[in-house]
Amino acid sequence: MTQHHDPLRPIVFAYTVVRDALAAAAEGRCTRDPDGTVLAVSGAPVATLNGVISPNRDPNPQVLGSLAGDPNLTGLPWSIQVRGRAGKAITEVAARYGLTAVTTTPLMIRRPGAGMLPGPAGSVRIRPVAGDELGLYARTMAEGFGVPLEVFAMFAEPALAKREHFTFYLAEADGVPVGTGMAAVTDNLVGVFNISVLPQHRRQGHGQTITAEIIRAANDAGATTAYLYSSTMGEPVYASLDFRTEEILTAFTAPV
């Protein structure tokens, strides 16, 4: 299978590059098989931030199984992630490691030529943050997602701000943090991550504003296509910005 016959592969590959870079910034373990499949272990207590991801439409079960046996995954929540609906061979590899819970997430893409981006809503201000503010960024994101701070502690590391092509955004309304976002640029692609809005500030258009600003800034830097993996809550927001679902990502994790 070549990229010519698999037009979504460069986008999913870019996602694996981001995961690889986050693991490296967290001083974790990252390695890539010649077929593009990556093992990225960030050490964060989140299954989707540790594990094996294949950018290939037809992932190789042997490659997945080999990388999944890495001892650095021991004691961590982790996952195997593949494109589309997984077949029997992949399901069996995941089950061999106790990963029997299955979730799917839509890959949404905003193509060149999409509609105009909306301007800021109300008094909200979206700004990139430096390394010395990543602690505030991580706290705001954790509150937005409703999880303990330790879940996103890796995003508080000042070294992350030094990673090339990563930009972390804080949304503020009248000087008060209301949400977060992150951009990761790979060639002409921008990945949109970490879109969160604090519960008391939702339903005011902030999620849409943060996402639009990330896209606008990336477009100015030469990125022409935006992609993201959406939550159920986020799908209508991203659809309003002309993102369209083009594929799904299947994640195998250990049952809770």
C-alpha positions as CSV (number, residue, x, y, z in Angstrom):
1,M,0.0,0.0,0.0
2,T,1.5,3.3,-1.0
3,Q,0.7,6.8,0.0
4,H,-0.7,7.4,-3.5
5,H,-3.4,4.9,-2.8
6,D,-3.9,5.9,0.9
7,P,-4.4,9.7,1.0
8,L,-5.1,9.8,4.7
9,R,-1.8,8.1,5.7
10,P,0.2,11.4,5.8
11,I,-2.3,12.8,8.2
12,V,-2.3,9.8,10.5
13,F,1.5,9.6,10.2
14,A,1.6,13.3,11.4
15,Y,-0.4,12.3,14.4
16,T,2.1,9.6,15.2
17,V,4.9,12.2,14.9
18,V,3.2,14.3,17.5
19,R,2.8,11.4,19.8
20,D,6.5,10.5,19.3
21,A,7.6,14.1,20.1
22,L,5.5,14.3,23.2
23,A,7.0,11.1,24.5
24,A,10.5,12.3,23.7
25,A,9.8,15.6,25.5
26,A,8.6,13.7,28.6
27,E,11.9,11.8,28.5
28,G,9.9,8.6,27.8
29,R,10.5,5.8,25.3
30,C,9.8,6.2,21.5
31,T,10.8,4.0,18.6
32,R,9.5,3.6,15.1
33,D,9.3,0.5,13.0
34,P,10.4,0.8,9.3
35,D,6.7,0.4,8.3
36,G,5.9,3.6,10.2
37,T,4.3,2.1,13.3
38,V,5.4,3.9,16.4
39,L,5.8,3.0,20.1
40,A,5.4,6.2,22.2
41,V,5.6,5.9,26.0
42,S,5.1,9.3,27.7
43,G,4.7,7.9,31.2
44,A,1.4,9.9,31.7
45,P,-1.4,8.0,33.4
46,V,-3.5,8.1,30.2
47,A,-3.8,5.0,28.0
48,T,-3.8,6.9,24.7
49,L,-0.6,8.7,25.6
50,N,1.3,5.4,25.9
51,G,1.4,2.6,23.4
52,V,1.5,1.5,19.8
53,I,0.0,3.4,16.9
54,S,0.0,2.4,13.3
55,P,-0.4,4.9,10.5
56,N,-1.1,2.2,8.0
57,R,-4.5,1.2,6.6
58,D,-3.5,-2.4,6.9
59,P,-1.4,-2.7,10.0
60,N,1.0,-5.6,10.4
61,P,-0.1,-7.7,13.4
62,Q,3.5,-9.0,13.9
63,V,4.9,-5.4,14.1
64,L,2.1,-4.4,16.5
65,G,2.7,-7.4,18.7
66,S,6.5,-6.9,18.8
67,L,6.3,-3.2,19.8
68,A,3.5,-4.0,22.4
69,G,5.9,-6.3,24.2
70,D,8.2,-3.4,25.2
71,P,8.9,-3.5,29.0
72,N,8.5,0.3,29.3
73,L,4.8,-0.2,29.1
74,T,4.7,-2.3,32.2
75,G,2.7,-0.7,35.0
76,L,1.3,2.0,32.8
77,P,-2.2,2.4,31.2
78,W,-1.6,1.9,27.5
79,S,-3.2,1.2,24.2
80,I,-2.9,-0.1,20.7
81,Q,-4.4,2.3,18.1
82,V,-5.2,1.4,14.5
83,R,-7.1,3.0,11.7
84,G,-10.7,2.0,10.9
85,R,-12.4,-1.1,12.3
86,A,-9.8,-3.6,13.5
87,G,-9.8,-7.1,12.0
88,K,-9.5,-10.4,13.8
89,A,-5.7,-10.6,13.7
90,I,-5.3,-7.1,15.4
91,T,-8.0,-7.9,17.9
92,E,-6.2,-11.1,18.9
93,V,-2.9,-9.2,19.3
94,A,-4.6,-6.7,21.6
95,A,-6.3,-9.5,23.6
96,R,-3.0,-11.2,24.1
97,Y,-1.9,-8.2,26.1
98,G,-5.2,-7.9,28.0
99,L,-6.4,-5.0,25.8
100,T,-10.1,-6.0,25.3
101,A,-11.9,-2.6,25.7
102,V,-12.5,-1.0,22.4
103,T,-13.3,2.7,21.6
104,T,-13.5,4.6,18.4
105,T,-12.7,8.2,17.7
106,P,-13.5,10.2,14.6
107,L,-10.6,11.7,12.6
108,M,-12.0,15.1,11.5
109,I,-10.2,17.1,8.8
110,R,-10.6,20.7,7.6
111,R,-9.4,20.9,4.0
112,P,-8.1,23.8,2.0
113,G,-10.9,25.9,0.6
114,A,-13.1,25.5,3.7
115,G,-15.3,28.5,4.8
116,M,-14.2,31.6,6.6
117,L,-13.2,31.2,10.2
118,P,-15.3,33.1,12.8
119,G,-13.8,35.9,14.8
120,P,-13.4,35.9,18.6
121,A,-16.5,35.6,20.7
122,G,-17.0,38.4,23.2
123,S,-13.9,39.4,25.2
124,V,-12.1,36.1,24.9
125,R,-8.4,36.4,24.1
126,I,-6.3,33.5,22.7
127,R,-2.6,33.7,23.2
128,P,0.4,31.3,23.0
129,V,2.1,30.6,26.3
130,A,5.8,30.3,27.2
131,G,7.4,27.6,29.2
132,D,7.0,29.4,32.5
133,E,3.2,29.4,32.1
134,L,2.8,25.8,31.2
135,G,1.9,25.0,34.8
136,L,-1.1,27.3,34.5
137,Y,-1.9,25.7,31.1
138,A,-1.9,22.2,32.5
139,R,-4.0,23.2,35.5
140,T,-6.6,24.9,33.2
141,M,-6.6,21.9,30.9
142,A,-7.1,19.4,33.7
143,E,-10.0,21.5,35.1
144,G,-11.5,21.7,31.6
145,F,-11.4,18.0,31.2
146,G,-12.5,17.3,34.7
147,V,-9.5,15.2,35.7
148,P,-6.8,15.4,38.4
149,L,-3.8,17.6,37.5
150,E,-1.4,14.6,37.5
151,V,-3.1,13.2,34.4
152,F,-1.7,16.2,32.4
153,A,1.3,16.9,34.5
154,M,3.6,16.2,31.5
155,F,2.2,19.4,29.9
156,A,3.5,21.5,32.7
157,E,7.1,20.8,31.8
158,P,8.8,24.0,30.6
159,A,10.9,21.9,28.1
160,L,7.7,21.3,26.1
161,A,7.6,24.9,25.0
162,K,11.0,24.4,23.4
163,R,9.7,21.7,21.1
164,E,9.8,22.9,17.5
165,H,6.4,23.2,15.8
166,F,4.4,22.9,19.1
167,T,2.4,25.9,20.3
168,F,0.3,25.9,23.5
169,Y,-2.6,28.3,23.7
170,L,-4.5,29.7,26.7
171,A,-7.9,31.3,26.3
172,E,-8.7,34.2,28.7
173,A,-11.9,36.1,29.2
174,D,-11.4,39.4,31.0
175,G,-8.0,38.1,32.1
176,V,-9.4,34.9,33.6
177,P,-8.3,31.5,32.0
178,V,-11.3,29.8,30.4
179,G,-9.7,27.1,28.1
180,T,-6.8,25.7,26.3
181,G,-5.6,24.4,23.0
182,M,-2.4,23.1,21.3
183,A,-1.2,23.2,17.8
184,A,1.3,20.7,16.3
185,V,2.5,21.6,12.8
186,T,4.0,18.9,10.5
187,D,4.8,20.1,7.0
188,N,1.5,21.5,5.6
189,L,-0.6,19.9,8.4
190,V,-1.7,21.3,11.7
191,G,-2.9,18.9,14.4
192,V,-5.3,20.5,16.9
193,F,-5.1,19.0,20.4
194,N,-6.1,19.7,24.0
195,I,-9.1,21.8,23.3
196,S,-10.7,22.3,26.7
197,V,-13.1,24.8,28.2
198,L,-13.8,25.2,31.9
199,P,-17.3,23.9,32.8
200,Q,-18.6,27.4,34.0
201,H,-17.5,29.0,30.7
202,R,-19.0,26.5,28.3
203,R,-21.8,27.2,25.7
204,Q,-20.3,30.6,25.0
205,G,-18.4,29.7,21.8
206,H,-15.0,29.5,23.4
207,G,-14.1,26.1,22.1
208,Q,-14.9,27.2,18.6
209,T,-12.9,30.4,19.1
210,I,-9.8,28.6,20.4
211,T,-9.9,26.1,17.5
212,A,-10.4,28.8,14.9
213,E,-7.4,30.8,16.3
214,I,-5.2,27.8,16.1
215,I,-6.1,27.2,12.5
216,R,-5.7,30.8,11.6
217,A,-2.2,31.0,13.1
218,A,-1.2,27.7,11.4
219,N,-2.5,28.9,8.1
220,D,-0.4,32.0,8.4
221,A,2.6,29.8,9.0
222,G,1.9,27.7,5.9
223,A,-0.2,24.8,7.2
224,T,-3.1,24.3,4.8
225,T,-4.9,21.3,6.3
226,A,-6.1,20.9,9.9
227,Y,-6.9,17.6,11.6
228,L,-8.0,16.4,15.0
229,Y,-9.4,13.4,16.8
230,S,-12.7,14.5,18.3
231,S,-14.6,13.7,21.4
232,T,-18.4,13.3,21.2
233,M,-18.9,16.7,22.8
234,G,-16.5,18.4,20.4
235,E,-17.9,17.0,17.1
236,P,-20.6,19.7,16.6
237,V,-18.1,22.4,17.4
238,Y,-15.6,21.2,14.8
239,A,-18.3,20.5,12.2
240,S,-19.3,24.2,12.6
241,L,-15.7,25.0,11.5
242,D,-16.0,22.8,8.4
243,F,-14.2,19.8,9.8
244,R,-15.5,16.6,8.3
245,T,-15.1,13.1,9.6
246,E,-13.1,11.0,7.1
247,E,-12.0,8.0,9.1
248,I,-12.1,6.6,12.7
249,L,-9.3,5.5,15.0
250,T,-9.8,2.3,17.0
251,A,-8.1,2.1,20.4
252,F,-7.7,-1.1,22.4
253,T,-7.2,-0.6,26.2
254,A,-7.4,-2.7,29.3
255,P,-10.9,-2.8,30.7
256,V,-11.5,-0.5,33.8
